[in-house]
Amino acid sequence: MVMLTVGVFGLLSVFAKTIDQMALARRQSVAASYAQRRLDSLAALPCATLASFPSGARRTFETLSDTWAVTGSADAPTITVSITIPDASAPLVYTTVVPCR
């Protein structure tokens, strides 16, 4: 009987951890979609506008918080989006280079 109880408690703890990991994976998926939208919207700006775009702007979407920065040259600006997710150990960072012609 004791073995059965220990086994059941072990399964319950694994189940709880699995639920937590699935919730974090969902938030990471939402963060990746949000970052892609942010990168696309910034990359659609004309290069002259993008080069003078204010960096470090912060917005909040649901429970996500993001900041972005535009660095690099006017010919090839680099856009970096950093998204903070509650309960994540570190922010997720997405970067792209926009070739300007």
N, C-alpha and C positions, 0 to 999 in steps of 0.2 A: 504494500500500500504506500509506503514511504517513497519507493522508487517511482511509482506512478505519479505521486504528487510532485516530486522533484522534476520529472519529465514534463508534466503539464506546465509548471511554472517556467521551466526553460523554454518551452514553446511559446508561451505568452510573452516572454521578454524578447524573443526573436521576432515575434509578430509585431510588437510595439516598435522595435527598431526599424523594421521593414516599412511600416507606415510612415515613420518620420523621414526615412530616406526617400520614399516616394513623394512626399510633400515637398522636400527640398528639390528633387528633380523637376517637379512641376514648376516651382518658382524659378529655377535656372532656365527652363525652357521659355517661360514667359519673359525672363530677362534677356535671353538671346534674341527673341523676336523684337522686343522693344529696342534693343541696341541696334539691330539691323535697320529698323525704321528710322532711328535717329541718324545713323550713318548715311542712309539713303537721302534723307531730307537735307542734311548738311552738304553732301556731295553734289546735290542738284543745284546748289547756289553757284553763281558765277565765281570764277577764281579770284577776281579782284575783291569781291564781297567776302569770300571765304577767308582770304588772307588777312582781312581787317576785322574778322568776326571776334566778338568777345569770348575769351576762353574762361573756363571755370564756371560757366552757368550751371545752376542746379535746379533740377525739377524732381517732382515726386509723382509716381504713377502706382496706384494701388499701394502696396507696401514697399515698392522699389524706389530707390533714390539714385539719381544719376548725375554725373558731372561729365562735361566734355571739354576738350581742349583742341585747338588748332595750332600746330607747330610746323616747322619746316619752311621751305622756300615758297615763294609765290608760284613757281612753276610746278611744284609737286608738294602741296600741303599735306600734312599728316593729321588725320583726325583720330583722336583717342576718346573712347567712351568708357567710363568706369561706372559700373552699376553695383550698388550695395544692396544685398539681400539680407533680411533679418535671419538670424541663426546661421549664416554662412561664416566660414572662418576668415575669408578674405573677399574683397570685392572682385567682381568679374571684369576683366579689361578687354576691350575689343578695339583693334586699330586697323585703319586702312589708309592708303596713300591715294590721293586723287590726282591723276595726271591732267595737267592743264595745257591747253594748246593755244 
